[in-house]
Amino acid sequence: MSEEWRDLENVVIVGSGPAGYTAALYTARADLNPLVVEGFAWGGLLQQTTDVENYPGYPQGVLGPQMMQDLRDQAERFGTRFITDDATKIDLSAGQGGTHVVHVGGQEITTRAVVLAMGAEPKKLGVPGEAELAARGVSYCATCDAAFFRGADTIVVGGGDTAMEDATFLSKFAGKVSVVHRRPEFRASAIMLDRARDTDNIELVTPYVVERFEAGEDGSLDRAVLENTEDASTKEIPVSGAFVAIGHKPNSHLVEGQVKLDDEGYVLVEGRSTRTKLPGVFAAGDLTDRVYRQAVTAAGTGCMAALDAEAYLRDTPIDPEAHWAPELDRVEAAAESAAHSG
């Protein structure tokens, strides 16, 4: 048979961050010799974060990029291989014998199992100063960063449940929280809206949108300029922190139409597993999580995806008619080793 099957992979992990790197760590320790297509922007959203104080194992906190480097190094220690490039196309169940093909530029990587860990991106306002002041006062995760704004004046931008939940959580730390929304009506559920309204240091500011963020002399966020959506008047609010809570966009475009997605584009999995509807295809991290979106929960599902993939490879024999025979020795030996690993 053709030697094109010489490089048949056991498992390819598409994406990095806590989910991808944890999946890599577990599959590497199971002797599955994983390959991670980690992307140019490897490490996920935590590469854009400064101090991380809520991840277990770092009692003094850690910089986001350093934590990602630590996770990557740990996975590499056990034999994980990396391609620091973006996947350009994913063909699920497109290969011979039910395998999958991940495209990276002109390279085609055929694999028995795929872990999808492409994450999700917070939706941005797209206003002046937002990008420049990210991690310098502008944040997309109140749960992550609220503690840095003790006693400070802050704003939350948004009108849904996430915005109200963020405002309520932030109110425990901040001096004042202004919830800025473009309409007097909110999309949030009644219980979440009432909870925000009943909190003394939360103020609902409508109908306004953020026109721009401005820095102070130290280069950090100093104020938000708001525009009234009815009369176009503007006003400034002095703030040290701004939390954008207008939703997330899962990076699922490469698998759209191949696996099941919900109405917002999150990959759907079976029950409490990481299995998708396709054999040998698993999904983890923020790509599947529209609720928690924390580094520690992403890492947990990365572990689950690795264990699910390991079980699949152990229990799914390779079709000897579909693949180049000498390659079977390597992949079957790895699967057998995984079955006995702890």
Short mmCIF file of the C-alpha atoms (twelve columns), coordinates in Angstrom:
data_MODEL
# 
_entry.id   MODEL 
# 
loop_
_atom_site.group_PDB 
_atom_site.id 
_atom_site.type_symbol 
_atom_site.label_atom_id 
_atom_site.label_alt_id 
_atom_site.label_comp_id 
_atom_site.label_asym_id 
_atom_site.label_seq_id 
_atom_site.Cartn_x 
_atom_site.Cartn_y 
_atom_site.Cartn_z 
_atom_site.pdbx_PDB_model_num 
ATOM 1   C CA . MET A 1   0.000   0.000  0.000  1 
ATOM 2   C CA . SER A 2   1.011   3.637  -0.407 1 
ATOM 3   C CA . GLU A 3   3.506   5.021  2.080  1 
ATOM 4   C CA . GLU A 4   1.296   8.091  2.527  1 
ATOM 5   C CA . TRP A 5   -0.031  6.323  5.634  1 
ATOM 6   C CA . ARG A 6   3.391   6.121  7.277  1 
ATOM 7   C CA . ASP A 7   2.568   9.255  9.290  1 
ATOM 8   C CA . LEU A 8   -0.819  8.148  10.595 1 
ATOM 9   C CA . GLU A 9   -1.236  9.844  13.976 1 
ATOM 10  C CA . ASN A 10  -2.976  8.441  17.023 1 
ATOM 11  C CA . VAL A 11  -4.361  11.776 18.141 1 
ATOM 12  C CA . VAL A 12  -4.112  15.353 16.897 1 
ATOM 13  C CA . ILE A 13  -5.108  18.170 19.233 1 
ATOM 14  C CA . VAL A 14  -6.233  21.302 17.425 1 
ATOM 15  C CA . GLY A 15  -5.777  24.341 19.637 1 
ATOM 16  C CA . SER A 16  -3.839  25.070 22.772 1 
ATOM 17  C CA . GLY A 17  -4.651  26.901 25.986 1 
ATOM 18  C CA . PRO A 18  -5.413  24.997 29.199 1 
ATOM 19  C CA . ALA A 19  -7.698  22.507 27.412 1 
ATOM 20  C CA . GLY A 20  -5.350  21.671 24.553 1 
ATOM 21  C CA . TYR A 21  -2.209  21.456 26.649 1 
ATOM 22  C CA . THR A 22  -3.892  19.336 29.335 1 
ATOM 23  C CA . ALA A 23  -5.207  16.962 26.666 1 
ATOM 24  C CA . ALA A 24  -1.661  16.801 25.299 1 
ATOM 25  C CA . LEU A 25  -0.200  16.063 28.734 1 
ATOM 26  C CA . TYR A 26  -2.576  13.179 29.401 1 
ATOM 27  C CA . THR A 27  -2.323  11.615 25.944 1 
ATOM 28  C CA . ALA A 28  1.465   11.965 26.022 1 
ATOM 29  C CA . ARG A 29  1.679   10.219 29.389 1 
ATOM 30  C CA . ALA A 30  -0.480  7.457  27.898 1 
ATOM 31  C CA . ASP A 31  2.214   6.945  25.203 1 
ATOM 32  C CA . LEU A 32  -0.101  8.092  22.422 1 
ATOM 33  C CA . ASN A 33  2.563   10.445 21.017 1 
ATOM 34  C CA . PRO A 34  0.135   13.370 20.482 1 
ATOM 35  C CA . LEU A 35  0.605   16.113 17.933 1 
ATOM 36  C CA . VAL A 36  -0.686  19.576 18.869 1 
ATOM 37  C CA . VAL A 37  -1.542  22.078 16.143 1 
ATOM 38  C CA . GLU A 38  -1.293  24.938 18.596 1 
ATOM 39  C CA . GLY A 39  -1.669  27.933 16.296 1 
ATOM 40  C CA . PHE A 40  0.460   31.030 15.880 1 
ATOM 41  C CA . ALA A 41  -1.244  32.588 18.905 1 
ATOM 42  C CA . TRP A 42  -0.487  29.564 21.070 1 
ATOM 43  C CA . GLY A 43  -1.624  29.552 24.660 1 
ATOM 44  C CA . GLY A 44  -5.088  30.942 24.081 1 
ATOM 45  C CA . LEU A 45  -6.620  33.919 25.853 1 
ATOM 46  C CA . LEU A 46  -4.330  33.632 28.875 1 
ATOM 47  C CA . GLN A 47  -1.472  34.871 26.709 1 
ATOM 48  C CA . GLN A 48  -3.278  38.224 26.851 1 
ATOM 49  C CA . THR A 49  -3.686  38.170 30.634 1 
ATOM 50  C CA . THR A 50  -1.409  39.613 33.290 1 
ATOM 51  C CA . ASP A 51  -1.806  38.166 36.795 1 
ATOM 52  C CA . VAL A 52  -3.684  34.884 37.237 1 
ATOM 53  C CA . GLU A 53  -4.519  34.355 40.897 1 
ATOM 54  C CA . ASN A 54  -7.305  31.766 40.773 1 
ATOM 55  C CA . TYR A 55  -5.570  28.772 39.164 1 
ATOM 56  C CA . PRO A 56  -4.668  25.984 41.634 1 
ATOM 57  C CA . GLY A 57  -0.993  25.442 42.305 1 
ATOM 58  C CA . TYR A 58  0.162   29.051 42.075 1 
ATOM 59  C CA . PRO A 59  -0.197  30.426 45.632 1 
ATOM 60  C CA . GLN A 60  1.497   33.705 44.707 1 
ATOM 61  C CA . GLY A 61  -0.300  34.016 41.382 1 
ATOM 62  C CA . VAL A 62  1.339   33.772 37.977 1 
ATOM 63  C CA . LEU A 63  1.459   35.758 34.772 1 
ATOM 64  C CA . GLY A 64  -0.843  34.303 32.122 1 
ATOM 65  C CA . PRO A 65  1.915   33.805 29.512 1 
ATOM 66  C CA . GLN A 66  4.127   32.099 32.091 1 
ATOM 67  C CA . MET A 67  1.344   29.718 33.079 1 
ATOM 68  C CA . MET A 68  0.810   28.786 29.439 1 
ATOM 69  C CA . GLN A 69  4.530   28.210 29.008 1 
ATOM 70  C CA . ASP A 70  4.513   25.977 32.086 1 
ATOM 71  C CA . LEU A 71  1.615   23.901 30.742 1 
ATOM 72  C CA . ARG A 72  3.243   23.627 27.336 1 
ATOM 73  C CA . ASP A 73  6.604   22.619 28.826 1 
ATOM 74  C CA . GLN A 74  4.957   19.954 30.960 1 
ATOM 75  C CA . ALA A 75  3.215   18.433 27.939 1 
ATOM 76  C CA . GLU A 76  6.439   18.559 25.927 1 
ATOM 77  C CA . ARG A 77  8.358   16.812 28.701 1 
ATOM 78  C CA . PHE A 78  6.323   13.658 28.071 1 
ATOM 79  C CA . GLY A 79  6.806   13.694 24.322 1 
ATOM 80  C CA . THR A 80  4.133   16.000 22.914 1 
ATOM 81  C CA . ARG A 81  5.026   17.391 19.485 1 
ATOM 82  C CA . PHE A 82  3.901   20.820 18.351 1 
ATOM 83  C CA . ILE A 83  3.137   22.600 15.103 1 
ATOM 84  C CA . THR A 84  3.119   26.326 15.794 1 
ATOM 85  C CA . ASP A 85  0.831   27.167 12.923 1 
ATOM 86  C CA . ASP A 86  -2.901  27.460 12.377 1 
ATOM 87  C CA . ALA A 87  -5.102  24.649 11.122 1 
ATOM 88  C CA . THR A 88  -6.624  25.831 7.860  1 
ATOM 89  C CA . LYS A 89  -9.131  23.032 7.367  1 
ATOM 90  C CA . ILE A 90  -10.397 20.009 9.284  1 
ATOM 91  C CA . ASP A 91  -11.977 17.097 7.408  1 
ATOM 92  C CA . LEU A 92  -13.603 14.833 9.935  1 
ATOM 93  C CA . SER A 93  -14.000 11.173 8.933  1 
ATOM 94  C CA . ALA A 94  -12.494 12.077 5.563  1 
ATOM 95  C CA . GLY A 95  -9.555  9.674  5.611  1 
ATOM 96  C CA . GLN A 96  -9.406  5.975  4.832  1 
ATOM 97  C CA . GLY A 97  -10.681 3.638  7.508  1 
ATOM 98  C CA . GLY A 98  -12.677 6.355  9.298  1 
ATOM 99  C CA . THR A 99  -9.691  8.558  10.047 1 
ATOM 100 C CA . HIS A 100 -9.653  12.362 10.029 1 
ATOM 101 C CA . VAL A 101 -7.504  14.886 8.203  1 
ATOM 102 C CA . VAL A 102 -6.195  18.138 9.667  1 
ATOM 103 C CA . HIS A 103 -4.785  20.590 7.134  1 
ATOM 104 C CA . VAL A 104 -2.002  22.984 8.104  1 
ATOM 105 C CA . GLY A 105 -1.149  25.076 5.090  1 
ATOM 106 C CA . GLY A 106 -0.265  22.573 2.368  1 
ATOM 107 C CA . GLN A 107 0.348   19.761 4.845  1 
ATOM 108 C CA . GLU A 108 -2.264  17.071 5.455  1 
ATOM 109 C CA . ILE A 109 -2.142  15.241 8.779  1 
ATOM 110 C CA . THR A 110 -4.156  12.032 9.010  1 
ATOM 111 C CA . THR A 111 -5.165  10.874 12.463 1 
ATOM 112 C CA . ARG A 112 -7.302  8.277  14.184 1 
ATOM 113 C CA . ALA A 113 -8.610  10.714 16.794 1 
ATOM 114 C CA . VAL A 114 -9.006  14.487 17.028 1 
ATOM 115 C CA . VAL A 115 -9.414  16.685 20.092 1 
ATOM 116 C CA . LEU A 116 -10.976 20.016 19.197 1 
ATOM 117 C CA . ALA A 117 -9.741  22.710 21.585 1 
ATOM 118 C CA . MET A 118 -9.926  25.898 19.533 1 
ATOM 119 C CA . GLY A 119 -11.503 27.932 22.313 1 
ATOM 120 C CA . ALA A 120 -13.743 30.985 22.075 1 
ATOM 121 C CA . GLU A 121 -13.080 34.675 21.710 1 
ATOM 122 C CA . PRO A 122 -14.862 37.387 23.689 1 
ATOM 123 C CA . LYS A 123 -16.815 39.730 21.485 1 
ATOM 124 C CA . LYS A 124 -15.224 43.163 21.362 1 
ATOM 125 C CA . LEU A 125 -16.811 46.591 21.305 1 
ATOM 126 C CA . GLY A 126 -14.420 47.773 18.616 1 
ATOM 127 C CA . VAL A 127 -14.097 51.263 20.084 1 
ATOM 128 C CA . PRO A 128 -10.966 53.431 20.353 1 
ATOM 129 C CA . GLY A 129 -8.795  52.572 23.337 1 
ATOM 130 C CA . GLU A 130 -10.236 49.086 23.856 1 
ATOM 131 C CA . ALA A 131 -7.343  47.134 22.352 1 
ATOM 132 C CA . GLU A 132 -4.691  49.479 23.736 1 
ATOM 133 C CA . LEU A 133 -6.046  49.208 27.292 1 
ATOM 134 C CA . ALA A 134 -6.730  45.469 27.315 1 
ATOM 135 C CA . ALA A 135 -5.175  44.073 30.510 1 
ATOM 136 C CA . ARG A 136 -4.600  47.682 31.609 1 
ATOM 137 C CA . GLY A 137 -8.120  48.195 32.880 1 
ATOM 138 C CA . VAL A 138 -10.219 46.694 30.097 1 
ATOM 139 C CA . SER A 139 -11.152 43.080 30.829 1 
ATOM 140 C CA . TYR A 140 -13.442 40.390 29.479 1 
ATOM 141 C CA . CYS A 141 -13.659 38.245 32.617 1 
ATOM 142 C CA . ALA A 142 -14.985 39.652 35.877 1 
ATOM 143 C CA . THR A 143 -14.482 36.354 37.672 1 
ATOM 144 C CA . CYS A 144 -10.818 36.459 36.711 1 
ATOM 145 C CA . ASP A 145 -10.004 40.115 37.367 1 
ATOM 146 C CA . ALA A 146 -12.519 41.603 39.827 1 
ATOM 147 C CA . ALA A 147 -10.153 41.303 42.786 1 
ATOM 148 C CA . PHE A 148 -7.736  43.733 41.121 1 
ATOM 149 C CA . PHE A 149 -10.308 46.526 41.431 1 
ATOM 150 C CA . ARG A 150 -11.025 46.622 45.151 1 
ATOM 151 C CA . GLY A 151 -12.672 49.908 46.043 1 
ATOM 152 C CA . ALA A 152 -12.405 51.211 42.478 1 
ATOM 153 C CA . ASP A 153 -15.077 52.637 40.188 1 
ATOM 154 C CA . THR A 154 -15.840 50.252 37.325 1 
ATOM 155 C CA . ILE A 155 -18.264 49.683 34.474 1 
ATOM 156 C CA . VAL A 156 -19.780 46.575 32.949 1 
ATOM 157 C CA . VAL A 157 -20.874 46.839 29.318 1 
ATOM 158 C CA . GLY A 158 -23.797 44.625 28.308 1 
ATOM 159 C CA . GLY A 159 -27.430 43.855 28.988 1 
ATOM 160 C CA . GLY A 160 -27.724 40.091 29.298 1 
ATOM 161 C CA . ASP A 161 -27.386 37.600 32.125 1 
ATOM 162 C CA . THR A 162 -23.601 37.576 31.810 1 
ATOM 163 C CA . ALA A 163 -23.436 41.334 32.312 1 
ATOM 164 C CA . MET A 164 -25.688 41.180 35.384 1 
ATOM 165 C CA . GLU A 165 -23.784 38.259 36.833 1 
ATOM 166 C CA . ASP A 166 -20.481 40.044 36.233 1 
ATOM 167 C CA . ALA A 167 -21.814 43.247 37.825 1 
ATOM 168 C CA . THR A 168 -23.096 41.400 40.886 1 
ATOM 169 C CA . PHE A 169 -19.805 39.557 41.327 1 
ATOM 170 C CA . LEU A 170 -17.802 42.739 40.761 1 
ATOM 171 C CA . SER A 171 -19.882 44.644 43.308 1 
ATOM 172 C CA . LYS A 172 -18.265 42.590 46.086 1 
ATOM 173 C CA . PHE A 173 -14.919 44.179 45.271 1 
ATOM 174 C CA . ALA A 174 -15.456 47.487 43.478 1 
ATOM 175 C CA . GLY A 175 -16.542 50.724 45.053 1 
ATOM 176 C CA . LYS A 176 -19.120 51.330 42.331 1 
ATOM 177 C CA . VAL A 177 -20.297 49.370 39.304 1 
ATOM 178 C CA . SER A 178 -22.045 51.125 36.423 1 
ATOM 179 C CA . VAL A 179 -23.825 48.777 34.000 1 
ATOM 180 C CA . VAL A 180 -23.866 50.469 30.593 1 
ATOM 181 C CA . HIS A 181 -26.485 49.327 28.078 1 
ATOM 182 C CA . ARG A 182 -27.706 50.792 24.818 1 
ATOM 183 C CA . ARG A 183 -31.415 50.389 25.622 1 
ATOM 184 C CA . PRO A 184 -33.546 50.963 28.732 1 
ATOM 185 C CA . GLU A 185 -34.730 47.345 28.376 1 
ATOM 186 C CA . PHE A 186 -32.402 44.476 29.234 1 
ATOM 187 C CA . ARG A 187 -32.127 40.979 27.788 1 
ATOM 188 C CA . ALA A 188 -31.218 39.595 31.211 1 
ATOM 189 C CA . SER A 189 -33.636 37.342 33.051 1 
ATOM 190 C CA . ALA A 190 -35.834 39.020 35.634 1 
ATOM 191 C CA . ILE A 191 -34.095 37.344 38.567 1 
ATOM 192 C CA . MET A 192 -30.625 38.431 37.428 1 
ATOM 193 C CA . LEU A 193 -31.784 41.974 36.678 1 
ATOM 194 C CA . ASP A 194 -33.544 42.304 40.044 1 
ATOM 195 C CA . ARG A 195 -30.451 41.053 41.815 1 
ATOM 196 C CA . ALA A 196 -28.366 43.773 40.165 1 
ATOM 197 C CA . ARG A 197 -30.965 46.468 40.850 1 
ATOM 198 C CA . ASP A 198 -31.109 45.484 44.516 1 
ATOM 199 C CA . THR A 199 -27.336 45.816 44.984 1 
ATOM 200 C CA . ASP A 200 -26.493 49.185 46.517 1 
ATOM 201 C CA . ASN A 201 -23.295 49.898 44.583 1 
ATOM 202 C CA . ILE A 202 -24.633 48.922 41.141 1 
ATOM 203 C CA . GLU A 203 -26.102 51.627 38.906 1 
ATOM 204 C CA . LEU A 204 -27.838 50.914 35.584 1 
ATOM 205 C CA . VAL A 205 -26.788 53.505 33.002 1 
ATOM 206 C CA . THR A 206 -29.063 53.627 29.927 1 
ATOM 207 C CA . PRO A 207 -29.442 54.288 27.044 1 
ATOM 208 C CA . TYR A 208 -25.703 54.617 26.453 1 
ATOM 209 C CA . VAL A 209 -22.919 52.993 24.503 1 
ATOM 210 C CA . VAL A 210 -19.180 53.317 25.030 1 
ATOM 211 C CA . GLU A 211 -17.737 55.758 22.512 1 
ATOM 212 C CA . ARG A 212 -14.130 55.303 23.628 1 
ATOM 213 C CA . PHE A 213 -11.834 54.406 26.503 1 
ATOM 214 C CA . GLU A 214 -9.120  56.831 27.585 1 
ATOM 215 C CA . ALA A 215 -5.935  56.287 29.567 1 
ATOM 216 C CA . GLY A 216 -4.534  58.303 32.417 1 
ATOM 217 C CA . GLU A 217 -0.980  59.514 32.886 1 
ATOM 218 C CA . ASP A 218 0.189   56.069 33.992 1 
ATOM 219 C CA . GLY A 219 -1.095  54.449 30.797 1 
ATOM 220 C CA . SER A 220 -3.933  52.576 32.531 1 
ATOM 221 C CA . LEU A 221 -7.656  53.051 32.010 1 
ATOM 222 C CA . ASP A 222 -8.815  56.339 33.526 1 
ATOM 223 C CA . ARG A 223 -12.253 57.044 32.032 1 
ATOM 224 C CA . ALA A 224 -14.937 55.870 29.643 1 
ATOM 225 C CA . VAL A 225 -16.667 58.295 27.290 1 
ATOM 226 C CA . LEU A 226 -20.312 57.333 26.771 1 
ATOM 227 C CA . GLU A 227 -22.749 58.392 24.063 1 
ATOM 228 C CA . ASN A 228 -26.502 58.598 24.571 1 
ATOM 229 C CA . THR A 229 -28.230 56.519 21.881 1 
ATOM 230 C CA . GLU A 230 -31.304 58.797 21.844 1 
ATOM 231 C CA . ASP A 231 -29.897 62.329 21.696 1 
ATOM 232 C CA . ALA A 232 -26.187 61.680 20.885 1 
ATOM 233 C CA . SER A 233 -25.027 63.595 23.952 1 
ATOM 234 C CA . THR A 234 -21.857 62.382 25.646 1 
ATOM 235 C CA . LYS A 235 -20.598 62.084 29.183 1 
ATOM 236 C CA . GLU A 236 -17.464 60.812 30.871 1 
ATOM 237 C CA . ILE A 237 -17.328 58.286 33.692 1 
ATOM 238 C CA . PRO A 238 -14.077 58.032 35.674 1 
ATOM 239 C CA . VAL A 239 -13.283 54.313 35.939 1 
ATOM 240 C CA . SER A 240 -10.303 52.115 36.687 1 
ATOM 241 C CA . GLY A 241 -11.864 48.966 35.300 1 
ATOM 242 C CA . ALA A 242 -14.159 48.195 32.365 1 
ATOM 243 C CA . PHE A 243 -15.631 44.734 31.877 1 
ATOM 244 C CA . VAL A 244 -16.999 43.940 28.424 1 
ATOM 245 C CA . ALA A 245 -19.782 41.355 28.731 1 
ATOM 246 C CA . ILE A 246 -21.468 41.177 25.338 1 
ATOM 247 C CA . GLY A 247 -20.866 37.508 24.680 1 
ATOM 248 C CA . HIS A 248 -18.315 35.118 23.231 1 
ATOM 249 C CA . LYS A 249 -17.795 33.624 19.802 1 
ATOM 250 C CA . PRO A 250 -16.604 29.998 19.751 1 
ATOM 251 C CA . ASN A 251 -13.917 29.235 17.173 1 
ATOM 252 C CA . SER A 252 -15.930 26.439 15.579 1 
ATOM 253 C CA . HIS A 253 -15.935 27.585 11.951 1 
ATOM 254 C CA . LEU A 254 -13.528 24.816 10.877 1 
ATOM 255 C CA . VAL A 255 -15.969 22.103 11.960 1 
ATOM 256 C CA . GLU A 256 -19.257 23.782 11.141 1 
ATOM 257 C CA . GLY A 257 -21.525 21.352 9.313  1 
ATOM 258 C CA . GLN A 258 -19.521 18.349 10.513 1 
ATOM 259 C CA . VAL A 259 -20.289 18.191 14.224 1 
ATOM 260 C CA . LYS A 260 -23.379 19.425 16.015 1 
ATOM 261 C CA . LEU A 261 -23.311 23.045 17.169 1 
ATOM 262 C CA . ASP A 262 -25.789 24.964 19.289 1 
ATOM 263 C CA . ASP A 263 -27.393 28.186 18.083 1 
ATOM 264 C CA . GLU A 264 -24.367 30.210 19.198 1 
ATOM 265 C CA . GLY A 265 -21.802 27.929 17.580 1 
ATOM 266 C CA . TYR A 266 -20.611 25.967 20.614 1 
ATOM 267 C CA . VAL A 267 -19.757 22.321 19.909 1 
ATOM 268 C CA . LEU A 268 -22.256 19.924 21.463 1 
ATOM 269 C CA . VAL A 269 -20.978 16.821 23.236 1 
ATOM 270 C CA . GLU A 270 -22.667 13.707 24.550 1 
ATOM 271 C CA . GLY A 271 -23.795 14.012 28.153 1 
ATOM 272 C CA . ARG A 272 -20.942 14.594 30.575 1 
ATOM 273 C CA . SER A 273 -18.368 13.268 28.122 1 
ATOM 274 C CA . THR A 274 -16.339 15.127 25.484 1 
ATOM 275 C CA . ARG A 275 -17.546 12.886 22.634 1 
ATOM 276 C CA . THR A 276 -19.128 14.497 19.601 1 
ATOM 277 C CA . LYS A 277 -21.490 12.686 17.230 1 
ATOM 278 C CA . LEU A 278 -18.505 11.513 15.147 1 
ATOM 279 C CA . PRO A 279 -16.397 8.539  16.280 1 
ATOM 280 C CA . GLY A 280 -12.917 9.607  17.301 1 
ATOM 281 C CA . VAL A 281 -13.782 13.309 17.536 1 
ATOM 282 C CA . PHE A 282 -13.748 14.977 20.944 1 
ATOM 283 C CA . ALA A 283 -14.174 18.595 22.041 1 
ATOM 284 C CA . ALA A 284 -12.974 20.430 25.131 1 
ATOM 285 C CA . GLY A 285 -12.524 23.820 26.731 1 
ATOM 286 C CA . ASP A 286 -14.282 27.043 25.847 1 
ATOM 287 C CA . LEU A 287 -15.274 25.590 22.472 1 
ATOM 288 C CA . THR A 288 -17.963 23.666 24.368 1 
ATOM 289 C CA . ASP A 289 -18.467 25.846 27.454 1 
ATOM 290 C CA . ARG A 290 -20.905 28.747 27.309 1 
ATOM 291 C CA . VAL A 291 -21.247 28.985 31.095 1 
ATOM 292 C CA . TYR A 292 -18.019 28.814 33.119 1 
ATOM 293 C CA . ARG A 293 -15.177 29.735 30.732 1 
ATOM 294 C CA . GLN A 294 -12.420 29.388 33.341 1 
ATOM 295 C CA . ALA A 295 -8.898  28.094 32.848 1 
ATOM 296 C CA . VAL A 296 -9.362  25.393 35.462 1 
ATOM 297 C CA . THR A 297 -12.612 24.093 33.938 1 
ATOM 298 C CA . ALA A 298 -11.032 24.127 30.479 1 
ATOM 299 C CA . ALA A 299 -8.107  22.095 31.795 1 
ATOM 300 C CA . GLY A 300 -10.545 19.638 33.365 1 
ATOM 301 C CA . THR A 301 -12.334 19.011 30.085 1 
ATOM 302 C CA . GLY A 302 -8.960  18.678 28.354 1 
ATOM 303 C CA . CYS A 303 -8.209  15.818 30.728 1 
ATOM 304 C CA . MET A 304 -11.617 14.299 29.986 1 
ATOM 305 C CA . ALA A 305 -11.040 14.551 26.227 1 
ATOM 306 C CA . ALA A 306 -7.697  12.787 26.572 1 
ATOM 307 C CA . LEU A 307 -9.224  9.949  28.584 1 
ATOM 308 C CA . ASP A 308 -12.123 9.655  26.144 1 
ATOM 309 C CA . ALA A 309 -9.705  9.573  23.205 1 
ATOM 310 C CA . GLU A 310 -7.539  6.989  24.952 1 
ATOM 311 C CA . ALA A 311 -10.544 4.735  25.515 1 
ATOM 312 C CA . TYR A 312 -11.641 5.148  21.897 1 
ATOM 313 C CA . LEU A 313 -8.213  4.219  20.531 1 
ATOM 314 C CA . ARG A 314 -8.022  1.237  22.859 1 
ATOM 315 C CA . ASP A 315 -11.420 -0.108 21.855 1 
ATOM 316 C CA . THR A 316 -11.398 0.724  18.136 1 
ATOM 317 C CA . PRO A 317 -9.225  -1.578 16.024 1 
ATOM 318 C CA . ILE A 318 -7.491  -0.265 12.926 1 
ATOM 319 C CA . ASP A 319 -8.749  -1.520 9.598  1 
ATOM 320 C CA . PRO A 320 -5.692  -3.338 8.147  1 
ATOM 321 C CA . GLU A 321 -7.063  -2.910 4.631  1 
ATOM 322 C CA . ALA A 322 -7.154  0.872  4.956  1 
ATOM 323 C CA . HIS A 323 -3.645  1.627  6.194  1 
ATOM 324 C CA . TRP A 324 -0.069  0.801  5.373  1 
ATOM 325 C CA . ALA A 325 0.734   -2.373 7.317  1 
ATOM 326 C CA . PRO A 326 4.106   -1.460 8.934  1 
ATOM 327 C CA . GLU A 327 2.503   1.594  10.478 1 
ATOM 328 C CA . LEU A 328 0.049   -0.589 12.366 1 
ATOM 329 C CA . ASP A 329 2.797   -1.831 14.658 1 
ATOM 330 C CA . ARG A 330 3.477   1.653  16.005 1 
ATOM 331 C CA . VAL A 331 -0.098  2.835  16.503 1 
ATOM 332 C CA . GLU A 332 -1.326  -0.476 17.900 1 
ATOM 333 C CA . ALA A 333 1.619   -0.683 20.305 1 
ATOM 334 C CA . ALA A 334 0.830   2.819  21.544 1 
ATOM 335 C CA . ALA A 335 -2.845  1.972  22.022 1 
ATOM 336 C CA . GLU A 336 -1.940  -1.192 23.925 1 
ATOM 337 C CA . SER A 337 0.428   0.769  26.135 1 
ATOM 338 C CA . ALA A 338 -2.304  3.333  26.800 1 
ATOM 339 C CA . ALA A 339 -4.684  0.608  27.890 1 
ATOM 340 C CA . HIS A 340 -2.269  -0.390 30.666 1 
ATOM 341 C CA . SER A 341 -1.213  3.113  31.693 1 
ATOM 342 C CA . GLY A 342 -2.368  4.770  34.858 1 
# 
